[in-house]
């Protein structure tokens, strides 16, 4: 019976270690791509969400690895409680530090280029990032500065105009302050 328990513990430890290593590998790869302004994007599933989920899986795997190898019931219970607290804090921090991102895709009139606008608002801050779609699964962040007043979402409210040229895209957008001014940003395409 003891030998069967040790074998099960070994299998659980191995599974937790493999999960932790795979999660760590995903985090490192996505972090490296992020350094180069390349982001994962597939039907609205984006790098930020993948990073958050993978971080939670990594935390779970490491805590599982620790708990499986503890022999004392009291220490295992304490480790389980600490794990639950750590997981709750992890997800609360993720929710607190991120607003609700929405993504909008726009194609050039010749259908050769696509930009993706990530619109964010959090409390009284609003803004957008502009990306160029480089493959069916990746987008590259372009230099842009779109900020709005009071968390206003010009793309959600269809308060914008996009003008395409050979190498640039000009985006005029509503600022959200109730005025008639429409700031604009010009983005250099790759």
C-alpha positions as CSV (number, residue, x, y, z in Angstrom):
1,X,0.0,0.0,0.0
2,X,2.8,2.4,0.9
3,X,4.6,1.6,-2.4
4,X,1.4,2.4,-4.3
5,X,1.1,5.7,-2.4
6,X,4.7,6.6,-3.2
7,X,4.2,5.8,-6.9
8,X,1.1,8.0,-7.0
9,X,3.0,10.8,-5.2
10,X,5.8,10.5,-7.7
11,X,3.4,10.6,-10.7
12,X,1.7,13.7,-9.3
13,X,5.0,15.4,-8.6
14,X,6.2,14.6,-12.1
15,X,3.0,16.0,-13.6
16,X,3.2,19.2,-11.5
17,X,6.8,19.7,-12.5
18,X,6.1,19.2,-16.2
19,X,3.2,21.6,-16.0
20,X,5.3,24.2,-14.1
21,X,8.2,23.9,-16.7
22,X,5.7,24.2,-19.6
23,X,4.1,27.2,-18.1
24,X,7.4,28.8,-17.4
25,X,8.5,28.1,-21.0
26,X,5.3,29.8,-22.3
27,X,5.8,32.8,-20.1
28,X,9.4,33.2,-21.2
29,X,8.5,32.9,-24.9
30,X,5.7,35.4,-24.7
31,X,7.9,37.7,-22.7
32,X,10.6,37.6,-25.3
33,X,8.0,38.3,-28.1
34,X,6.6,41.2,-26.0
35,X,10.1,42.7,-25.8
36,X,10.1,42.9,-29.6
37,X,6.5,44.4,-29.7
38,X,5.1,41.2,-31.1
39,X,1.9,39.9,-29.5
40,X,-0.2,36.8,-29.8
41,X,-3.7,37.6,-31.2
42,X,-6.2,35.1,-32.4
43,X,-9.9,35.9,-32.6
44,X,-9.7,38.2,-29.6
45,X,-7.5,35.9,-27.5
46,X,-4.5,38.0,-26.8
47,X,-1.1,37.8,-25.1
48,X,-2.3,39.5,-21.9
49,X,-5.0,36.9,-21.3
50,X,-2.6,34.0,-22.1
51,X,-0.1,35.5,-19.7
52,X,-2.6,35.7,-16.9
53,X,-3.9,32.2,-17.3
54,X,-0.4,30.8,-17.7
55,X,0.7,32.6,-14.5
56,X,-2.2,31.1,-12.6
57,X,-1.3,27.6,-13.9
58,X,2.3,28.1,-13.0
59,X,1.3,29.2,-9.4
60,X,-1.0,26.2,-9.1
61,X,1.6,23.7,-10.4
62,X,4.4,25.0,-8.1
63,X,2.0,24.9,-5.1
64,X,0.8,21.5,-6.1
65,X,4.4,20.2,-6.3
66,X,5.1,21.5,-2.8
67,X,1.8,20.1,-1.3
68,X,2.2,16.6,-2.9
69,X,5.7,16.2,-1.4
70,X,4.7,17.2,2.1
71,X,4.2,14.3,4.5
72,X,2.7,16.1,7.4
73,X,-1.1,16.7,7.3
74,X,-0.8,20.0,9.2
75,X,1.9,21.4,6.8
76,X,-0.2,20.2,3.8
77,X,-3.2,22.0,5.2
78,X,-1.2,25.2,5.8
79,X,0.3,25.0,2.3
80,X,-3.2,24.5,0.8
81,X,-4.6,27.6,2.7
82,X,-1.5,29.7,1.6
83,X,-2.0,28.5,-2.0
84,X,-5.7,29.5,-2.0
85,X,-4.8,32.9,-0.6
86,X,-2.0,33.4,-3.1
87,X,-4.2,32.4,-6.0
88,X,-7.0,34.8,-4.9
89,X,-4.5,37.6,-4.5
90,X,-3.0,36.8,-8.0
91,X,-6.4,37.0,-9.7
92,X,-7.5,40.1,-7.7
93,X,-4.3,41.9,-8.7
94,X,-4.9,40.9,-12.3
95,X,-8.5,42.2,-12.2
96,X,-7.5,45.4,-10.4
97,X,-4.6,46.3,-12.7
98,X,-6.4,45.7,-16.0
99,X,-9.3,47.4,-17.5
100,X,-11.6,45.8,-20.0
101,X,-9.9,45.6,-23.4
102,X,-11.8,45.4,-26.6
103,X,-10.3,44.8,-30.0
104,X,-11.4,46.2,-33.4
105,X,-9.9,45.2,-36.7
106,X,-9.8,47.5,-39.7
107,X,-8.6,46.5,-43.2
108,X,-7.1,48.8,-45.8
109,X,-9.2,49.5,-48.9
110,X,-6.9,47.2,-50.9
111,X,-7.3,44.5,-48.3
112,X,-3.6,44.0,-48.0
113,X,-3.0,45.4,-44.5
114,X,-5.0,45.1,-41.3
115,X,-4.6,47.2,-38.1
116,X,-6.0,46.1,-34.8
117,X,-7.0,48.7,-32.3
118,X,-7.0,47.7,-28.6
119,X,-9.3,50.0,-26.7
120,X,-8.9,50.2,-22.9
121,X,-10.6,52.1,-20.1
122,X,-9.9,51.9,-16.4
123,X,-11.5,54.2,-13.9
124,X,-11.1,57.7,-15.5
125,X,-8.3,56.7,-17.9
126,X,-9.0,55.8,-21.5
127,X,-6.7,55.0,-24.4
128,X,-6.0,52.8,-27.3
129,X,-3.0,51.0,-28.8
130,X,-2.6,50.4,-32.5
131,X,-1.2,47.1,-33.8
132,X,-0.6,45.9,-37.3
133,X,-1.5,42.3,-38.1
134,X,1.6,40.5,-39.3
135,X,0.2,36.9,-39.5
136,X,-3.0,35.2,-38.7
137,X,-1.8,34.7,-35.1
138,X,0.4,37.7,-34.3
139,X,0.2,41.5,-34.2
140,X,3.0,44.0,-33.9
141,X,2.6,47.1,-31.8
142,X,2.9,50.4,-33.7
143,X,3.9,53.7,-32.2
144,X,0.7,55.6,-31.5
145,X,-0.8,57.9,-28.8
146,X,-4.5,57.7,-28.4
147,X,-5.8,58.9,-25.1
148,X,-9.3,59.9,-24.1
149,X,-11.1,61.8,-21.4
150,X,-13.0,60.0,-18.6
151,X,-12.5,56.5,-20.0
152,X,-14.3,57.4,-23.2
153,X,-14.3,54.6,-25.9
154,X,-14.4,56.2,-29.3
155,X,-14.2,52.9,-31.2
156,X,-17.0,51.3,-29.3
157,X,-19.1,54.4,-29.9
158,X,-18.2,54.6,-33.6
159,X,-16.7,58.1,-33.0
160,X,-13.7,57.8,-35.3
161,X,-12.5,58.1,-38.9
162,X,-9.6,56.2,-40.5
163,X,-7.7,57.5,-43.5
164,X,-5.3,55.1,-45.2
165,X,-2.3,56.1,-47.3
166,X,0.6,54.2,-48.8
167,X,2.7,53.9,-45.6
168,X,0.6,55.5,-42.9
169,X,-2.8,55.4,-41.2
170,X,-4.4,58.5,-39.7
171,X,-7.0,57.9,-37.1
172,X,-9.2,60.8,-36.0
173,X,-11.2,60.0,-32.8
174,X,-13.6,61.5,-30.4
175,X,-11.9,62.6,-27.2
176,X,-15.0,62.3,-24.9
177,X,-15.0,65.7,-23.4
178,X,-18.3,66.7,-25.1
179,X,-16.5,69.1,-27.5
180,X,-16.2,69.1,-31.2
181,X,-12.5,68.7,-31.3
182,X,-11.3,65.5,-32.8
183,X,-7.6,64.7,-32.0
184,X,-5.8,62.5,-34.4
185,X,-2.8,60.2,-34.5
186,X,-0.8,59.1,-37.6
187,X,0.7,55.7,-37.4
188,X,3.6,54.5,-39.6
189,X,2.9,51.1,-41.1
190,X,5.5,48.4,-41.4
